[in-house]
């Protein structure tokens, strides 16, 4: 790690390190950006999924989920009748169980996912690359930044 990386708390995660994996429910796949630890007992998982049609989310017990639709709006419909909707770059926060149904009112989208377990806390912030963003860092926090046509910042605190 260079001195600049150490002083900023940023560590590059090359795109070549991503792995495409199937969703737990088998209805799609996701590109895993980061998983710690890198096994079934992960505490943090960050990924980007291509969502082509309406369908059920995977049920993930004892998992807090944050999701940002990157291309178009997404609505989540829960078994108890509640719903949440986020436009592009909005943040959806929900428990991993019971799993909602994902609805795409404007068509297919990619979604940026932050999944947390065992007391790990996190936040997501998303902007287009033409916007500016301050990257606040607090003690014990880490940041994962994803850039494409957009910038997504995942702040993590163990």
N, C-alpha and C positions, 0 to 999 in steps of 0.2 A: 504494500500500500504506500502511495506517495505521501509526502508531508501534507500536500493540499487535501488529499482524501481524508487523512487522519484528522486534520483540523476542521473539516466541514462535516465529518460523519457520513460522507457519501462513498459508496463502494459500487463500481460499475458492475452491472449484470448483463453480459453480452447477450444479444438476441439469440446467438447460437446455443446458449445454455438452456433455452426454453424446450419443454417437452410437451407434445400434444398428447393428451390423455382423454379417455372417455369419461363422460359424466357418470356419477355413481348410479343414476337411474337408467343409463344406456341410451338416452334420447339425443345425445349430441356429444361434442367434444370441446375441450378447452386447452389453451396454451398456458402451461404453468410457468410463471415468471419466478416465483420464490415459494419454497415450502420449508419451514423450520419446525422441528427437525425434518429431514427429507425421508419420512416414512409415514405409516398409517397413524402415528400418534402425534401428528403435527399440531403446533399451537398457532401458527400463522401460515396462511396460504393466500397467495396473490396470483390471479390469472386473468386472462382475457378470453371470453367465449364468443363465438359467432352464433347468434340466435336467429334462426331462419323462420320459425313459425311459433304460434301459441303452443304452450305445453307445460307439463308439470316440472317444477324444480325438484332437485334431489333432496331427500330428507337427510338432514345432518344434525343429529342429536347434539345438544350441549355446544352449539356453534352460534356465534353472533355473526351475521352477514351484513356487509355493506356493498352496495352495487351502484355503479354509475353507467347508465346507458350512454354510449359514445356517439351513436349515429341518429337515433330516433327515440321517441318516448317509449316507456314500458310501464305497464300496470301489473301489480301483483294482486291476486284475489285469493284470500285465505279461506280455509274450510269453515271458519266461524262467521263468514259474511263480510268481514272487513276487507278493505282494499287500500292500496297505496299506488300513487302514480308519480312518476318523475319524467320530466321532459329531458331532452338531451343535456347532459352534464349535471342533472339533478342527482341527489343521493337518496337511495332507498336503504333503510336500516331495518332489519328484521331478524327474528330468531330462525334458526335452521330447521326447526320442527315445531309445529307441523308445517310441511312444505306447501308453499303457495302454488297457484297456477300463474304462469307468466303469460301476459297478453300483449301483443304488439299492435297498438292501434294505428301506427303509421308504417308498418312493415318491418322488415328485418333490421337488426341492429347488432353491434358488438357491445358486450358489456364488460366493464372492468370490475373484478370481484376482489374483495378483501374479506377473508374469513378468519375468525379469531376464536380461540378456545383457551380454557384454563386461566382466566383472569387477564389475558393480554387485552389491552385497549388500543383502539386505533380510530383514525378519522380519514376521510377521503375528501380531496379538493380537486376539482377539474376545471380546466379553461381551454379555450382555443389557444394556439401558439401565438396569436397576435395580441393576446392579453398579457398583462404583467402579473406576477405573483411573487409575494414575499414568502420565503421559506422559513417560518419561525421554528426554532429548535429549542427545546427545553432539556433540562437535565434528564438523562435516562431515555431520551427519545431517539428514534431512528427514522429516516425517511427513505422511501423507495419512489423514484420518479420514473414515469413511463412517458415517452414522447413518441408521437407519430404525427398525425395531423392535429393532435391535441396533447395536452400536458395533464397528467394525472399524478397527484401527490398522495401517497399513503403514509401517514404518520403513525408510528407504532410506539407503544410504551408498555414494557413488560412489567 
